[in-house]
Amino acid sequence: MAKNEKRKNNWRDKFRFAIFNDTSYEEVWRIRLTKYNAFFAVSFILFLIVIVTYCLVAFTNLREFIPGYPDVNVKRAAYINAIMLDSLEHEIEVRDNYFNNLNAIISGKQPVSHVVGRDSSTDYSRISFNRSSDDSLFRRNIEKEEQYNLSSINGSAPKLSSGLVNVHFFPPVKGIVSSGFDLRTHHYGIDLVTAPKAIVSSTLDGTVIMTGWTMETGFVILVQHSNNLISVYKHNSTLLKEMGERVWAGEAIAMVGDSGELYTSGPHLHFELWFNGEPLNPSQYIFF
C-alpha cells in the first residue's frame, strides 16, 4: 500500500520548468506541471501535429511530393488518354456498324440501324409530302441545265435488266472522272473531281437508308431506289439528309468534301451503283 500511495503521489507531484537568463540569472519563463498534465499536453501536441499534417497532405499540393503519388501532369495525361480511348472505341463501333450495314445492303437484307419501331400514335396515311418553292425553283433550274444531257450511252451499258437500261440516271455532280471503275483493285465506283462544297444530288428517286462517318471514307450516304438499285456517295463534307428521308432525282443530299483519313487526296465524290448486290460501272449509265 505504501508503494502504491507513493506512485500516486509521484504522478500528482508538481514540477517546475524554468528558463533563466545565463548572464543575469533572471527567470524568463516558467511553468508548473504534474506528470498527468505533462502527459495530456504531449498527447494533445502530437494529436495536433497529426491533424495539421493530414490537412496539409489532403488539401494542399504538398501531397505531390510523396513518392508514388501521381502529380497533376500524370492525372491530366490519364484523363486525356481515357477520352481518346473512348473516342477510338466509338470510331471502331461506327466502322463496324457501317460494314455490317453495307454487307446487309449488298446481301439484300435490311440494315440493322434502319430497323425502327413504328409509331402507332401517328396516322401515316394523312401525311402529305409537299415541295417548297425553293426546292421547285432549284429543280427547275437543274432540269433546264440537264435537259440535253444523256443519262445512258446506248450500246455500252450491260443489259442486266430490261427495265434498267431505260432508267434516267441524274448525274450526282458535274466533274471529271479521276479514277474509274475497277473490280481488280476493288474500286467499286468512280471518283469525280469537282469544286469543294459542290452540291451532291440524288441520281434517282429513293429513300435514304444509311448516313454516317468512317475513318476511311468520311461522311457517307446511301440511297435505296426502285429496281433493287442502291447509290452510294462518299467523302462528303456535309450530309443534308437523314436516314429514312424520301429524296427525289436531282435533289441535294450532300456537299462535296475531303472527309476521311484514307482513300482521299482532295475534294471529290466517290460514287457507286449497286444492282441486285452487284457493283455497276456508273460511267456506262451516266454521262458526266
DAVENSUL-V205665 format. One record per backbone hydrogen bond with DSSP energy under -0.5 kcal/mol. CO is the residue of the C=O (numbers start at 1). NH is the residue of the N-H. If there is no record, write none. Layout:
BEGIN
<<CO NH> <CO NH>>
END
This chain:
BEGIN
<<1 5> <2 6> <3 7> <4 8> <5 9> <6 10> <7 11> <8 12> <9 13> <11 35> <11 36> <15 17> <15 33> <16 18> <17 31> <19 28> <19 29> <20 22> <21 25> <26 21> <26 28> <29 19> <31 17> <33 15> <34 38> <35 39> <36 40> <37 41> <38 42> <39 43> <40 44> <41 45> <42 46> <43 47> <44 48> <45 49> <46 50> <47 51> <48 52> <49 53> <50 54> <51 55> <52 56> <53 57> <54 58> <55 59> <56 60> <56 62> <60 63> <61 64> <62 65> <63 66> <66 69> <71 75> <72 76> <73 77> <74 78> <75 79> <76 80> <77 81> <78 82> <79 83> <80 84> <81 85> <82 86> <83 87> <84 88> <85 89> <86 90> <87 91> <88 92> <89 93> <90 94> <91 95> <92 96> <93 97> <94 98> <95 99> <96 100> <97 101> <98 102> <99 103> <100 104> <101 105> <102 106> <103 107> <104 109> <105 108> <111 114> <112 115> <114 116> <118 120> <119 122> <122 124> <123 126> <124 127> <128 130> <132 136> <133 137> <134 138> <135 139> <136 140> <137 141> <138 142> <139 143> <140 144> <141 145> <142 146> <144 147> <146 149> <149 151> <150 287> <152 154> <153 156> <153 157> <158 160> <161 164> <161 165> <164 167> <167 169> <172 201> <173 175> <176 178> <176 193> <179 191> <182 187> <183 186> <186 188> <187 182> <188 273> <190 192> <190 271> <191 178> <191 179> <191 193> <192 269> <193 176> <195 198> <198 256> <199 201> <200 253> <200 254> <202 250> <203 170> <205 226> <206 247> <207 224> <208 244> <210 222> <212 220> <214 218> <215 261> <215 262> <217 235> <218 214> <219 236> <220 212> <221 233> <222 209> <222 210> <223 225> <223 231> <224 207> <225 229> <226 229> <228 276> <229 225> <230 274> <231 223> <232 272> <233 221> <234 270> <235 257> <235 259> <236 219> <238 255> <242 245> <245 208> <247 206> <248 251> <251 202> <253 240> <253 241> <254 200> <255 237> <255 238> <256 197> <257 268> <267 194> <268 257> <269 192> <269 271> <270 234> <271 190> <272 232> <273 280> <274 230> <275 278> <278 275> <280 273> <280 282> <281 284> <282 285> <282 286> <284 153> <286 288> <288 175>>
END
